[in-house]
């Protein structure tokens, strides 16, 4: 599928940043195509939300066309919301760049 779009929950707006340990409340989502090319960096508007970050973040990602989300950890609410939107999820640690390069090499 050439229309795969991957999002990485990130602590920064550059691909050299570390993967966030909070998927729904990550400061940024970095969007990549299936070849590992950075498409855009989106500030997460729900990173400081008092409640219901999971459904709002999942909807935000679905509207951006994301097919898979990478983060260090996923809460059960977010996993459920992602599944309902047809978005896959993958746990990974370290830099955004190394995670996306690994995923792109398997695509």
N, CA and C of each residue as an Amber inpcrd file, in Angstrom:
protein
   321
   0.8380000  -1.1870000   0.0000000   0.0000000   0.0000000   0.0000000
   0.8770000   1.2420000   0.0000000   0.7450000   2.0530000  -1.0100000
   1.5800000   3.2400000  -1.1060000   1.0180000   4.4050000  -0.3060000
  -0.1940000   4.2680000   0.2220000  -0.7890000   5.3740000   0.9560000
  -0.5930000   5.2690000   2.4640000   0.2890000   4.3810000   2.9110000
   0.5650000   4.2850000   4.3490000   1.1710000   5.5880000   4.8410000
   0.6520000   6.0520000   5.9790000   1.2160000   7.2360000   6.6140000
   1.4450000   6.8800000   8.0750000   2.6920000   6.9970000   8.4920000
   3.0680000   6.6580000   9.8570000   3.2020000   7.9270000  10.6910000
   2.7560000   7.8520000  11.9230000   2.9520000   8.9510000  12.8680000
   3.8040000   8.4270000  14.0100000   4.7240000   9.2620000  14.4600000
   5.5350000   8.9130000  15.6250000   5.2600000   9.9630000  16.6970000
   4.8380000   9.5000000  17.8800000   4.6540000  10.3890000  19.0200000
   6.0470000  10.8340000  19.4570000   6.2640000  12.1380000  19.4330000
   7.6240000  12.6580000  19.6100000   7.6920000  13.7570000  20.6620000
   8.8750000  13.8570000  21.2920000   9.1230000  14.9250000  22.2590000
   9.5600000  16.2240000  21.5840000   9.8260000  16.1850000  20.2800000
  10.2680000  17.3640000  19.5480000   9.7780000  17.3420000  18.1190000
  10.0030000  18.4540000  17.4040000   9.4930000  18.6080000  16.0450000
  10.4450000  18.0900000  14.9630000  11.6010000  17.5600000  15.3510000
  12.5720000  17.0560000  14.3740000  12.7160000  15.5480000  14.5030000
  13.0910000  14.8930000  13.4050000  13.1970000  13.4300000  13.4340000
  14.3210000  12.9340000  14.3400000  15.2050000  13.8250000  14.7660000
  16.2690000  13.4520000  15.7040000  15.7680000  13.3920000  17.1510000
  14.5460000  13.8470000  17.3860000  13.9630000  13.8580000  18.7400000
  13.7090000  12.4320000  19.2200000  13.4850000  12.2940000  20.5170000
  13.1540000  10.9870000  21.0890000  11.6610000  10.7100000  20.9810000
  11.3450000   9.4450000  20.8920000   9.9520000   9.0010000  20.8870000
   9.3550000   9.2960000  22.2570000   8.1490000   9.8180000  22.2680000
   7.4680000  10.1480000  23.5160000   6.9780000   8.8800000  24.2090000
   7.0300000   8.9000000  25.5430000   6.5140000   7.7560000  26.2970000
   5.0100000   7.8860000  26.5440000   4.4110000   8.9450000  26.0600000
   2.9680000   9.1370000  26.1920000   2.3660000   9.3430000  24.8050000
   1.7190000   8.3350000  24.3000000   1.2010000   8.3970000  22.9360000
   0.1370000   9.4690000  22.7360000  -0.8700000   9.5040000  23.5930000
  -1.9690000  10.4610000  23.4040000  -1.5920000  11.8760000  23.8100000
  -0.6350000  12.0060000  24.7030000  -0.2480000  13.3320000  25.2130000
   1.1440000  13.7600000  24.7540000   1.6470000  13.1570000  23.7000000
   2.9520000  13.5450000  23.1600000   2.9130000  14.9990000  22.7140000
   4.0090000  15.7320000  22.8640000   4.0250000  17.1250000  22.4020000
   3.8360000  17.2700000  20.8900000   4.3660000  16.3050000  20.1230000
   4.2880000  16.3580000  18.6640000   3.9610000  14.9910000  18.0870000
   3.4150000  15.0140000  16.8790000   3.3040000  13.8230000  16.0380000
   4.0640000  14.1430000  14.7550000   5.0580000  13.3180000  14.4420000
   5.7990000  13.4810000  13.1960000   5.2310000  12.4930000  12.1930000
   4.8420000  12.9780000  11.0260000   4.2200000  12.1420000  10.0070000
   5.2210000  11.7980000   8.9130000   5.2390000  10.5200000   8.5640000
   6.1790000   9.9890000   7.5700000   5.4320000   9.1760000   6.5300000
   5.9850000   9.1350000   5.3080000   5.4470000   8.2210000   4.3100000
   6.0840000   6.8490000   4.5150000   5.6710000   5.8710000   3.7410000
   6.1480000   4.5020000   3.9480000   7.6360000   4.3430000   3.6630000
   8.2420000   5.3050000   2.9670000   9.6800000   5.2550000   2.6840000
  10.5160000   5.9040000   3.7770000   9.8450000   6.4640000   4.7880000
  10.5700000   7.0960000   5.8930000  10.8550000   8.5660000   5.6920000
  10.2150000   9.1880000   4.7060000  10.3980000  10.6140000   4.4640000
   9.4770000  11.4130000   5.3800000  10.0350000  12.3940000   6.0720000
   9.2400000  13.2440000   6.9540000   8.3150000  14.1150000   6.1180000
   7.0190000  13.9970000   6.3650000   6.0250000  14.7810000   5.6440000
   5.6960000  16.0750000   6.3770000   5.4840000  15.9710000   7.6850000
   5.2030000  17.1620000   8.4860000   5.2970000  16.8460000   9.9700000
   5.4950000  17.9030000  10.7460000   5.5020000  17.8030000  12.2030000
   4.2760000  18.5550000  12.7060000   3.4290000  17.8620000  13.4310000
   2.2040000  18.4630000  13.9530000   2.3010000  18.6050000  15.4630000
   2.0450000  19.8010000  15.9700000   1.9510000  19.9810000  17.4180000
   0.6630000  19.3000000  17.8550000   0.7370000  18.5000000  18.9050000
  -0.4340000  17.7900000  19.4140000  -1.2950000  18.7670000  20.2170000
  -2.4850000  19.0970000  19.7180000  -3.3300000  20.0520000  20.4390000
  -3.9280000  19.4800000  21.7300000  -3.7450000  18.1850000  21.9580000
  -4.3280000  17.5290000  23.1280000  -3.2940000  17.1070000  24.1650000
  -2.0480000  17.5750000  24.0150000  -0.9890000  17.1560000  24.9360000
  -1.2270000  17.6250000  26.3620000  -1.9270000  18.7240000  26.5330000
  -2.1910000  19.2480000  27.8760000  -3.6650000  19.1600000  28.2660000
  -4.4400000  18.4010000  27.5210000  -5.8640000  18.2600000  27.8050000
  -6.0670000  17.5730000  29.1520000  -7.0010000  18.0900000  29.9270000
  -7.2570000  17.5320000  31.2620000  -7.8340000  16.1220000  31.1940000
  -8.6680000  15.8620000  30.2250000  -9.2700000  14.5350000  30.1020000
  -9.6110000  14.2260000  28.6610000  -9.8690000  12.9670000  28.3930000
 -10.2750000  12.4910000  27.0680000  -9.2340000  12.7710000  25.9730000
  -7.9650000  12.7100000  26.3450000  -6.9170000  12.9150000  25.3380000
  -6.9240000  11.7910000  24.3120000  -7.1690000  10.5550000  24.7420000
  -7.1000000   9.4070000  23.8290000  -8.0690000   9.5180000  22.6540000
  -9.3680000   9.7200000  22.8850000 -10.2710000   9.8010000  21.7340000
  -9.9880000  11.0060000  20.8430000  -9.5920000  12.1150000  21.4520000
  -9.3020000  13.3050000  20.6580000  -8.0370000  13.1210000  19.8250000
  -7.0120000  12.5330000  20.4030000  -5.7690000  12.2900000  19.6660000
  -6.0020000  11.2950000  18.5380000  -6.7680000  10.2440000  18.8060000
  -7.0560000   9.2440000  17.7680000  -7.8120000   9.8740000  16.6050000
  -8.7740000  10.7220000  16.8960000  -9.5250000  11.4100000  15.8390000
  -8.6170000  12.3380000  15.0430000  -7.7570000  13.0680000  15.7340000
  -6.7930000  13.9740000  15.1030000  -5.9040000  13.2030000  14.1200000
  -5.4010000  12.0490000  14.5550000  -4.5270000  11.2290000  13.7100000
  -5.2960000  10.6380000  12.5350000  -6.5210000  10.1980000  12.7800000
  -7.3420000   9.6480000  11.6940000  -7.6020000  10.7120000  10.6290000
  -7.8960000  11.9260000  11.0610000  -8.1390000  13.0180000  10.1140000
  -6.8890000  13.3720000   9.3250000  -5.7110000  13.1070000   9.8930000
  -4.4400000  13.3570000   9.1980000  -4.0800000  12.2080000   8.2470000
  -4.8930000  11.1510000   8.2470000  -4.6500000  10.0260000   7.3390000
  -3.6430000   9.0160000   7.8460000  -3.3750000   9.0200000   9.1420000
  -2.3860000   8.1090000   9.7340000  -2.9040000   6.6680000   9.7070000
  -2.0130000   5.7310000   9.3420000  -2.3680000   4.3060000   9.3340000
  -1.6730000   3.5230000  10.4470000  -0.6110000   4.0950000  11.0290000
   0.0870000   3.4430000  12.1430000   0.7250000   4.4990000  13.0290000
   0.5900000   4.3140000  14.3550000   1.1910000   5.2180000  15.3290000
   2.2760000   4.4850000  16.1000000   3.4140000   5.1290000  16.2510000
   4.5360000   4.5880000  17.0180000   4.7230000   5.4580000  18.2540000
   4.8390000   4.8190000  19.4080000   5.1070000   5.5300000  20.6660000
   5.7850000   4.5530000  21.6130000   6.3290000   5.0840000  22.6970000
   6.9820000   4.2110000  23.6720000   5.9610000   3.3830000  24.4470000
   4.8550000   4.0160000  24.8150000   3.8010000   3.3350000  25.5750000
   2.4340000   3.7390000  25.0520000   1.4730000   2.8270000  25.1860000
   0.0880000   3.0990000  24.8100000  -0.8240000   2.7360000  25.9620000
  -1.7290000   3.6320000  26.3020000  -2.7530000   3.3160000  27.2810000
  -3.8580000   2.5120000  26.6190000  -4.5940000   1.7530000  27.4160000
  -5.6410000   0.8950000  26.8470000  -6.7470000   1.7010000  26.1620000
  -7.0300000   2.9010000  26.6500000  -8.0610000   3.7300000  26.0140000
  -7.6290000   4.1430000  24.6170000  -6.3790000   4.5450000  24.4780000
  -5.8990000   4.9520000  23.1550000  -5.8620000   3.7650000  22.2080000
  -5.4200000   2.6170000  22.6670000  -5.3870000   1.4300000  21.8080000
  -6.7830000   1.1390000  21.2670000  -7.7710000   1.1870000  22.1370000
  -9.1520000   0.9460000  21.7330000  -9.6160000   1.9710000  20.6970000
  -9.2850000   3.2280000  20.9260000  -9.6660000   4.2910000  19.9930000
  -8.9610000   4.1270000  18.6390000  -7.6880000   3.7690000  18.6710000
  -6.9470000   3.5660000  17.4200000  -7.5400000   2.4180000  16.6220000
  -7.8400000   1.3230000  17.2940000  -8.4310000   0.1640000  16.6200000
  -9.7520000   0.5590000  15.9570000 -10.5600000   1.3320000  16.6780000
 -11.8620000   1.7420000  16.1260000 -11.7050000   2.6260000  14.8890000
 -10.5610000   3.2610000  14.7400000 -10.2980000   4.1340000  13.5860000
  -9.4740000   3.4260000  12.5020000  -9.1260000   2.1630000  12.7390000
  -8.3380000   1.4210000  11.7610000  -6.8740000   1.8110000  11.7420000
  -6.3830000   2.3390000  12.8540000  -4.9740000   2.7540000  12.9640000
  -4.2160000   1.7170000  13.7780000  -3.1180000   1.2120000  13.2390000
  -2.2760000   0.2670000  13.9520000  -1.3860000   0.9900000  14.9460000
  -0.7720000   0.2360000  15.8380000   0.1390000   0.8490000  16.8110000
   1.3420000  -0.0570000  17.0360000   2.4580000   0.5710000  17.3870000
   3.7090000  -0.1340000  17.5720000   4.4970000   0.5620000  18.6720000
   4.9670000  -0.2110000  19.6550000   5.7920000   0.3580000  20.7190000
   7.2570000   0.3390000  20.3160000   7.9320000   1.4560000  20.5590000
   9.3450000   1.5790000  20.2260000   9.9610000   2.6420000  21.1320000
  11.2650000   2.4940000  21.4100000  12.0070000   3.4640000  22.2230000
  13.1480000   4.0350000  21.3980000  13.6840000   5.1470000  21.8810000
  14.8490000   5.7340000  21.2270000  14.4750000   6.9130000  20.3570000
  15.2330000   7.1220000  19.2950000  14.9950000   8.2760000  18.4330000
  13.9140000   7.9720000  17.4150000  13.2120000   9.0190000  17.0360000
  12.1840000   8.9070000  16.0030000  12.8180000   8.3780000  14.7220000
  13.9710000   8.9250000  14.3770000  14.6400000   8.5680000  13.1290000
  14.9630000   7.0760000  13.0540000  15.4910000   6.5000000  14.1260000
  15.8380000   5.0780000  14.0840000  14.5830000   4.2060000  13.9950000
  13.5250000   4.6010000  14.6780000  12.2880000   3.8140000  14.6270000
  11.6690000   3.8510000  13.2360000  11.6150000   5.0160000  12.6350000
  10.9860000   5.1210000  11.3270000  11.8440000   4.4690000  10.2470000
  13.1660000   4.5460000  10.3900000  14.0480000   3.8590000   9.4290000
  13.8580000   2.3590000   9.5020000  13.7110000   1.8270000  10.7000000
  13.4770000   0.4070000  10.8700000  12.1540000  -0.0090000  10.2600000
  11.1230000   0.7710000  10.4830000   9.8010000   0.4550000   9.9330000
   9.8090000   0.5690000   8.4170000  10.4210000   1.6030000   7.8830000
  10.4550000   1.8200000   6.4350000  11.2210000   0.6980000   5.7320000
  12.2400000   0.1580000   6.3830000  13.0270000  -0.9180000   5.7600000
  12.2250000  -2.2120000   5.6640000  11.1780000  -2.3310000   6.4630000
  10.3330000  -3.5320000   6.4370000   9.1140000  -3.3680000   5.5470000
   8.8600000  -2.1360000   5.0960000   7.6530000  -1.8480000   4.2920000
   7.7880000  -2.3790000   2.8800000
